[in-house]
Amino acid sequence: QVQLVESGGGLVQPGGSRTLTCSGSGFHLPYYRVGWFRQAPGKEREVIGCIDGDGREYRGVPVYSDSAESRFTISKDYTDNTVHLQMNFLRPEDTAVYYCATDLVLNAGPGCYLKSQKYDRWGQGTQVTVAS
């Protein structure tokens, strides 16, 4: 069964860092496009960025939304079948549930999507709370 599972959320102090992990189950996640999104209470889901999926085992080319502000980095790990979201200099306004998603298109090649509608399979989300 194809599944995505996010992990790594928790309580972080302002200014701190956190790395979230999106794990693939039943398929090789790094070979697929993956997007990272978040949703804060009372707000719409917001895109953070995405990374392409390719048949080659290469590090991929991430694309970021303006809101990422260079504080967020997306990477993938073929050995662990994971895609990571590293977050630095966290602020209270970064508090949200963070989701990863994929469009389940194998080896799609260059490019990825910053629109949530393009993704078919989502994880359950992981809560990140930034507070002192």
C-alpha positions as a Markdown table, in Angstrom:
| # | Residue | x | y | z |
|---|---|---|---|---|
| 1 | Gln | 0.0 | 0.0 | 0.0 |
| 2 | Val | 1.4 | 3.4 | -1.0 |
| 3 | Gln | 1.7 | 5.7 | 2.0 |
| 4 | Leu | 3.4 | 8.9 | 3.1 |
| 5 | Val | 4.3 | 9.5 | 6.7 |
| 6 | Glu | 5.6 | 12.7 | 8.1 |
| 7 | Ser | 7.7 | 12.8 | 11.3 |
| 8 | Gly | 9.9 | 15.1 | 13.2 |
| 9 | Gly | 7.4 | 17.6 | 14.4 |
| 10 | Gly | 7.3 | 19.0 | 18.0 |
| 11 | Leu | 7.9 | 22.0 | 20.1 |
| 12 | Val | 10.7 | 24.3 | 18.9 |
| 13 | Gln | 11.9 | 27.5 | 20.5 |
| 14 | Pro | 11.9 | 30.7 | 18.4 |
| 15 | Gly | 15.1 | 30.9 | 16.4 |
| 16 | Gly | 15.6 | 27.2 | 16.5 |
| 17 | Ser | 15.8 | 24.5 | 13.8 |
| 18 | Arg | 13.9 | 21.4 | 13.0 |
| 19 | Thr | 14.1 | 18.8 | 10.2 |
| 20 | Leu | 10.9 | 17.0 | 9.1 |
| 21 | Thr | 11.0 | 13.7 | 7.3 |
| 22 | Cys | 8.6 | 12.4 | 4.7 |
| 23 | Ser | 8.9 | 8.6 | 4.5 |
| 24 | Gly | 7.6 | 6.6 | 1.6 |
| 25 | Ser | 6.0 | 3.2 | 2.2 |
| 26 | Gly | 5.3 | 0.8 | -0.7 |
| 27 | Phe | 7.2 | 2.8 | -3.2 |
| 28 | His | 10.5 | 4.7 | -3.8 |
| 29 | Leu | 9.6 | 8.2 | -2.7 |
| 30 | Pro | 12.8 | 10.0 | -4.0 |
| 31 | Tyr | 11.9 | 9.0 | -7.6 |
| 32 | Tyr | 8.7 | 11.0 | -7.4 |
| 33 | Arg | 7.9 | 14.7 | -7.2 |
| 34 | Val | 7.3 | 15.7 | -3.6 |
| 35 | Gly | 5.8 | 18.9 | -2.2 |
| 36 | Trp | 5.8 | 20.3 | 1.3 |
| 37 | Phe | 2.9 | 22.3 | 2.6 |
| 38 | Arg | 1.7 | 23.6 | 5.9 |
| 39 | Gln | -1.6 | 24.7 | 7.4 |
| 40 | Ala | -1.8 | 26.9 | 10.4 |
| 41 | Pro | -5.0 | 27.1 | 12.5 |
| 42 | Gly | -7.7 | 29.1 | 10.8 |
| 43 | Lys | -5.6 | 29.6 | 7.6 |
| 44 | Glu | -5.5 | 28.0 | 4.2 |
| 45 | Arg | -2.9 | 25.4 | 3.3 |
| 46 | Glu | 0.3 | 27.0 | 2.1 |
| 47 | Val | 3.0 | 25.7 | -0.1 |
| 48 | Ile | 6.6 | 25.7 | 1.1 |
| 49 | Gly | 8.3 | 24.1 | -1.8 |
| 50 | Cys | 8.8 | 21.0 | -3.8 |
| 51 | Ile | 11.5 | 18.7 | -5.3 |
| 52 | Asp | 11.5 | 16.9 | -8.6 |
| 53 | Gly | 11.4 | 13.2 | -9.2 |
| 54 | Asp | 13.8 | 11.6 | -11.6 |
| 55 | Gly | 15.1 | 8.1 | -12.5 |
| 56 | Arg | 18.6 | 9.1 | -11.7 |
| 57 | Glu | 19.8 | 9.0 | -8.1 |
| 58 | Tyr | 20.7 | 12.6 | -7.9 |
| 59 | Arg | 20.0 | 15.1 | -5.3 |
| 60 | Gly | 17.2 | 16.8 | -7.1 |
| 61 | Val | 16.3 | 20.4 | -7.8 |
| 62 | Pro | 14.1 | 22.0 | -5.2 |
| 63 | Val | 11.8 | 24.9 | -5.9 |
| 64 | Tyr | 10.6 | 27.2 | -3.1 |
| 65 | Ser | 7.7 | 29.5 | -2.6 |
| 66 | Asp | 8.3 | 33.1 | -1.6 |
| 67 | Ser | 7.2 | 32.3 | 1.9 |
| 68 | Ala | 10.1 | 29.9 | 2.4 |
| 69 | Glu | 12.4 | 33.0 | 2.6 |
| 70 | Ser | 15.6 | 30.9 | 2.3 |
| 71 | Arg | 15.0 | 29.5 | 5.8 |
| 72 | Phe | 13.7 | 26.1 | 4.4 |
| 73 | Thr | 15.6 | 23.5 | 2.5 |
| 74 | Ile | 14.2 | 20.4 | 0.8 |
| 75 | Ser | 16.4 | 17.4 | 0.1 |
| 76 | Lys | 16.0 | 13.7 | -0.5 |
| 77 | Asp | 17.7 | 10.5 | 0.6 |
| 78 | Tyr | 17.6 | 7.5 | -1.6 |
| 79 | Thr | 19.1 | 5.2 | 1.0 |
| 80 | Asp | 16.3 | 5.9 | 3.5 |
| 81 | Asn | 13.5 | 6.4 | 1.0 |
| 82 | Thr | 12.8 | 9.8 | 2.5 |
| 83 | Val | 12.4 | 13.5 | 1.6 |
| 84 | His | 13.4 | 16.1 | 4.2 |
| 85 | Leu | 12.4 | 19.6 | 5.1 |
| 86 | Gln | 15.0 | 21.4 | 7.1 |
| 87 | Met | 13.7 | 24.5 | 8.8 |
| 88 | Asn | 15.9 | 27.2 | 10.3 |
| 89 | Phe | 15.4 | 30.4 | 12.3 |
| 90 | Leu | 11.9 | 29.3 | 13.2 |
| 91 | Arg | 9.3 | 31.9 | 14.2 |
| 92 | Pro | 6.0 | 31.5 | 16.1 |
| 93 | Glu | 4.2 | 32.2 | 12.8 |
| 94 | Asp | 5.7 | 29.0 | 11.5 |
| 95 | Thr | 3.5 | 27.0 | 13.8 |
| 96 | Ala | 1.4 | 24.7 | 11.7 |
| 97 | Val | 0.7 | 21.2 | 10.6 |
| 98 | Tyr | 3.2 | 20.3 | 8.0 |
| 99 | Tyr | 2.4 | 17.9 | 5.1 |
| 100 | Cys | 4.2 | 16.2 | 2.4 |
| 101 | Ala | 2.6 | 15.0 | -0.8 |
| 102 | Thr | 3.4 | 13.3 | -4.1 |
| 103 | Asp | 1.7 | 13.1 | -7.5 |
| 104 | Leu | 2.7 | 9.4 | -7.8 |
| 105 | Val | 4.2 | 10.0 | -11.3 |
| 106 | Leu | 7.4 | 7.9 | -11.4 |
| 107 | Asn | 10.5 | 9.5 | -12.9 |
| 108 | Ala | 8.7 | 12.6 | -14.1 |
| 109 | Gly | 11.9 | 14.4 | -14.8 |
| 110 | Pro | 12.7 | 18.0 | -14.1 |
| 111 | Gly | 10.3 | 20.3 | -12.4 |
| 112 | Cys | 7.8 | 20.0 | -9.6 |
| 113 | Tyr | 4.5 | 21.7 | -8.6 |
| 114 | Leu | 3.9 | 24.4 | -6.1 |
| 115 | Lys | 0.1 | 23.9 | -6.3 |
| 116 | Ser | -1.5 | 21.4 | -3.8 |
| 117 | Gln | -4.1 | 20.4 | -6.5 |
| 118 | Lys | -1.3 | 18.7 | -8.4 |
| 119 | Tyr | -0.7 | 16.1 | -5.7 |
| 120 | Asp | -2.7 | 13.0 | -5.2 |
| 121 | Arg | -1.2 | 11.3 | -2.1 |
| 122 | Trp | -0.8 | 13.1 | 1.2 |
| 123 | Gly | 0.6 | 12.2 | 4.5 |
| 124 | Gln | -1.3 | 12.7 | 7.7 |
| 125 | Gly | 0.8 | 15.7 | 8.8 |
| 126 | Thr | 3.1 | 16.5 | 11.7 |
| 127 | Gln | 2.6 | 19.4 | 14.1 |
| 128 | Val | 5.3 | 21.9 | 14.6 |
| 129 | Thr | 4.8 | 24.4 | 17.3 |
| 130 | Val | 7.3 | 27.3 | 17.7 |
| 131 | Ala | 7.0 | 28.8 | 21.2 |
| 132 | Ser | 9.3 | 29.7 | 24.1 |
